[in-house]
């Protein structure tokens, strides 16, 4: 009985030791890069870390070209993670979401999943209230990009989308370049080439909580947005085409 107890205790100690990695093996935000290593459709995923001289850190996975964490100093110099993200690639795969993703081919909604091109009507998947949202159910946010860490502050991601991908025309080679600047900004540049006329509208889909604590409501944040107008949506979240003033609406962040 005593031997069994000792063996169980040793196993428990080994488990604790394995689950508590040295801080040097973790990112500043506490992420374990090993947990982002897997294969999706025969393509390898990984976690990439950008750091500048000021100490700011941005973690990005090539699965969906996603920003996973952004550690930035607050006004008192305390480092906080100001974006929402998961702790492992398994969570991104098992809980489909747009957290931090590079959206494509077409961000936002295409009305009824249809658009006209050179006299033809292209029908896309209708994955959100009868519309095509963020490129369809197999959009670029669920693809694995080829990654090239150019320098400690710059990551270039490349994705080849074949002709007919989610029924969009044209073979497209898309690039997303993340650059962490020395003044603690993240520059994101998008580019794409195609061999056929098509539509492309890329963006990043990060969710921010400037408190650095996901348990706190974002409504407690103080935010300024230099925008006097917004685009209203209907009951299916499709833009109506109207460009309305933000004054006297919940969309007013100008003061």
C-alpha positions as CSV (number, residue, x, y, z in Angstrom):
1,X,0.0,0.0,0.0
2,X,2.8,2.3,0.9
3,X,4.6,1.5,-2.4
4,X,1.5,2.4,-4.3
5,X,1.2,5.7,-2.5
6,X,4.8,6.6,-3.2
7,X,4.4,5.7,-6.9
8,X,1.2,7.8,-7.1
9,X,2.9,10.7,-5.4
10,X,5.9,10.4,-7.8
11,X,3.5,10.4,-10.8
12,X,1.7,13.4,-9.5
13,X,5.0,15.3,-9.0
14,X,6.0,14.4,-12.6
15,X,2.7,15.6,-13.9
16,X,3.0,18.9,-12.0
17,X,6.6,19.3,-13.3
18,X,5.6,18.7,-16.9
19,X,2.7,21.1,-16.7
20,X,4.8,23.9,-15.3
21,X,7.3,24.9,-17.9
22,X,10.1,27.4,-17.2
23,X,9.1,31.0,-18.0
24,X,11.8,31.1,-20.6
25,X,9.9,28.6,-22.7
26,X,6.7,30.6,-22.6
27,X,5.8,33.9,-24.3
28,X,5.4,37.1,-22.3
29,X,1.6,36.5,-22.4
30,X,2.1,32.9,-21.0
31,X,1.5,31.0,-24.2
32,X,3.3,27.7,-24.8
33,X,4.4,27.6,-28.4
34,X,4.3,23.8,-28.4
35,X,0.5,23.9,-28.0
36,X,0.3,25.6,-31.4
37,X,2.2,22.9,-33.2
38,X,0.0,20.5,-35.2
39,X,-1.1,19.7,-38.8
40,X,-4.3,20.9,-40.5
41,X,-4.9,19.5,-43.9
42,X,-1.3,18.3,-44.1
43,X,0.0,21.8,-43.3
44,X,2.0,22.6,-40.2
45,X,0.8,25.2,-37.7
46,X,3.0,27.2,-35.3
47,X,3.1,30.2,-33.0
48,X,5.3,33.2,-34.0
49,X,6.4,35.9,-31.6
50,X,7.3,39.5,-32.6
51,X,9.1,41.7,-30.1
52,X,10.4,45.3,-30.3
53,X,13.0,47.1,-28.2
54,X,10.4,48.7,-26.0
55,X,9.4,45.2,-24.8
56,X,6.0,44.9,-26.5
57,X,5.1,41.4,-27.8
58,X,2.7,40.2,-30.4
59,X,2.0,36.4,-30.8
60,X,0.6,35.2,-34.1
61,X,-0.4,31.8,-35.4
62,X,-0.3,30.9,-39.1
63,X,-3.6,29.1,-38.7
64,X,-5.9,31.7,-40.1
65,X,-3.2,34.3,-39.8
66,X,-4.5,35.1,-36.3
67,X,-3.2,37.5,-33.7
68,X,-3.3,35.4,-30.5
69,X,-2.0,38.0,-28.0
70,X,-0.8,41.5,-27.8
71,X,1.2,42.4,-24.7
72,X,1.5,46.2,-24.4
73,X,2.4,48.5,-21.5
74,X,-0.4,50.5,-20.0
75,X,0.1,54.1,-18.8
76,X,1.9,52.8,-15.7
77,X,4.2,50.6,-17.7
78,X,2.4,47.4,-16.7
79,X,2.3,44.8,-19.5
80,X,-1.3,43.7,-20.4
81,X,-2.7,41.4,-23.1
82,X,-5.3,43.5,-24.8
83,X,-6.8,41.1,-27.3
84,X,-8.9,37.9,-26.9
85,X,-7.4,34.6,-27.9
86,X,-7.1,30.9,-27.1
87,X,-4.2,29.2,-25.4
88,X,-3.8,26.4,-27.9
89,X,-4.4,25.6,-31.6
90,X,-6.8,22.9,-30.5
91,X,-9.1,25.5,-29.1
92,X,-9.1,27.4,-32.4
93,X,-9.9,24.2,-34.3
94,X,-12.6,22.9,-32.0
95,X,-14.3,26.2,-31.3
96,X,-14.7,27.9,-34.7
97,X,-14.4,31.6,-34.3
98,X,-12.9,34.7,-36.0
99,X,-10.8,35.7,-33.0
100,X,-7.8,37.6,-34.3
101,X,-8.1,36.1,-37.8
102,X,-7.1,37.4,-41.2
103,X,-10.4,37.3,-43.0
104,X,-10.8,36.5,-46.7
105,X,-11.6,36.3,-49.5
106,X,-14.2,38.8,-48.6
107,X,-14.7,40.3,-45.2
108,X,-18.2,41.1,-43.9
109,X,-21.4,40.0,-45.7
110,X,-22.3,39.6,-49.4
111,X,-26.0,40.0,-49.7
112,X,-27.7,36.7,-50.3
113,X,-24.3,35.3,-51.2
114,X,-24.5,36.7,-54.7
115,X,-22.5,39.2,-56.8
116,X,-22.4,40.1,-60.5
117,X,-19.2,39.9,-62.4
118,X,-18.9,40.6,-66.2
119,X,-22.5,39.8,-66.7
120,X,-22.4,36.6,-64.7
121,X,-24.0,36.0,-61.3
122,X,-21.7,34.2,-58.9
123,X,-23.4,32.3,-56.1
124,X,-21.5,31.8,-52.9
125,X,-22.2,29.8,-49.7
126,X,-24.8,31.3,-47.5
127,X,-23.4,30.8,-44.1
128,X,-25.0,33.6,-42.1
129,X,-28.7,34.6,-42.2
130,X,-28.8,33.8,-45.9
131,X,-25.7,35.9,-46.7
132,X,-22.1,34.9,-47.3
133,X,-20.1,36.0,-44.3
134,X,-16.3,36.4,-44.2
135,X,-15.7,34.3,-47.3
136,X,-18.0,31.4,-46.4
137,X,-17.7,28.5,-43.9
138,X,-14.3,27.6,-45.3
139,X,-12.9,31.1,-45.4
140,X,-9.2,32.0,-45.1
141,X,-9.5,32.2,-41.3
142,X,-9.6,28.4,-41.3
143,X,-6.6,28.0,-43.7
144,X,-2.9,27.5,-42.8
145,X,-0.7,30.3,-44.2
146,X,2.9,29.8,-45.1
147,X,5.0,31.8,-42.6
148,X,8.2,33.7,-43.1
149,X,9.7,35.4,-40.0
150,X,11.6,38.2,-41.8
151,X,13.1,39.7,-38.6
152,X,12.2,39.9,-34.9
153,X,9.5,42.5,-35.6
154,X,8.1,41.3,-39.0
155,X,6.1,38.3,-40.0
156,X,4.9,37.6,-43.6
157,X,2.1,35.2,-44.2
158,X,1.2,33.8,-47.6
159,X,-1.9,31.9,-48.7
160,X,-2.7,30.4,-52.1
161,X,-6.5,30.2,-52.7
162,X,-7.4,28.1,-55.8
163,X,-9.9,29.1,-58.5
164,X,-13.4,28.1,-57.2
165,X,-12.4,28.3,-53.5
166,X,-15.9,28.7,-51.9
167,X,-16.9,29.4,-55.5
168,X,-14.9,32.7,-55.8
169,X,-13.2,32.9,-59.2
170,X,-9.5,33.1,-59.8
171,X,-6.3,31.6,-58.4
172,X,-5.3,34.1,-55.7
173,X,-2.0,34.5,-53.8
174,X,-2.6,36.6,-50.8
175,X,-0.1,38.1,-48.4
176,X,-0.5,39.5,-44.9
177,X,2.5,41.3,-43.3
178,X,2.5,42.0,-39.6
179,X,5.0,44.7,-38.5
180,X,5.6,45.6,-34.8
181,X,7.0,49.2,-34.8
182,X,9.2,50.7,-32.2
183,X,6.5,53.1,-31.1
184,X,4.3,50.1,-30.1
185,X,2.0,50.0,-33.1
186,X,1.1,47.0,-35.2
187,X,1.1,47.7,-39.0
188,X,-0.8,45.2,-41.1
189,X,-0.4,45.2,-44.8
190,X,-2.5,43.2,-47.3
191,X,-1.7,42.3,-50.9
192,X,-3.1,39.9,-53.4
193,X,-2.6,38.8,-57.0
194,X,-5.0,36.9,-59.2
195,X,-5.1,35.4,-62.6
196,X,-8.8,36.1,-63.1
197,X,-11.2,39.0,-62.3
198,X,-12.6,38.5,-58.8
199,X,-13.4,40.3,-55.6
200,X,-11.2,40.5,-52.5
201,X,-11.7,42.3,-49.2
202,X,-9.3,41.4,-46.5
203,X,-9.2,42.5,-42.9
204,X,-8.2,41.5,-39.3
205,X,-10.8,40.4,-36.9
206,X,-9.2,41.0,-33.5
207,X,-11.4,41.5,-30.4
208,X,-10.0,44.1,-28.0
209,X,-10.4,44.5,-24.2
210,X,-8.2,47.4,-23.3
211,X,-8.4,46.5,-19.6
212,X,-6.1,43.6,-20.2
213,X,-8.6,41.4,-18.3
214,X,-11.2,39.4,-20.3
215,X,-13.4,39.1,-17.1
216,X,-14.0,42.8,-17.2
217,X,-16.7,44.3,-19.4
218,X,-15.5,46.3,-22.4
219,X,-18.2,48.8,-21.6
220,X,-16.0,50.1,-18.8
221,X,-13.3,51.1,-21.3
222,X,-12.9,54.7,-22.4
223,X,-12.6,54.8,-26.2
224,X,-12.2,57.5,-28.8
225,X,-13.0,56.7,-32.5
226,X,-12.5,59.5,-35.0
227,X,-15.6,58.7,-37.1
228,X,-18.6,60.9,-37.6
229,X,-20.6,58.4,-39.6
230,X,-21.4,54.6,-39.5
231,X,-23.2,52.1,-41.7
232,X,-26.5,50.8,-40.2
233,X,-27.5,47.1,-40.6
234,X,-30.8,45.3,-40.9
235,X,-32.1,42.4,-38.8
236,X,-29.8,40.0,-40.6
237,X,-26.8,42.3,-39.9
238,X,-26.6,43.2,-43.6
239,X,-25.6,46.8,-44.3
240,X,-28.5,48.8,-45.6
241,X,-26.4,51.1,-47.8
242,X,-27.2,54.1,-45.7
243,X,-24.3,56.2,-44.2
244,X,-25.7,57.7,-41.1
245,X,-24.3,60.2,-38.6
246,X,-23.1,58.8,-35.2
247,X,-24.5,61.8,-33.3
248,X,-27.1,60.8,-30.6
249,X,-26.5,57.1,-31.3
250,X,-24.6,54.4,-29.3
251,X,-22.1,54.5,-32.1
252,X,-20.8,57.9,-31.1
253,X,-17.2,57.7,-29.7
254,X,-16.1,61.1,-30.9
255,X,-16.0,62.7,-27.4
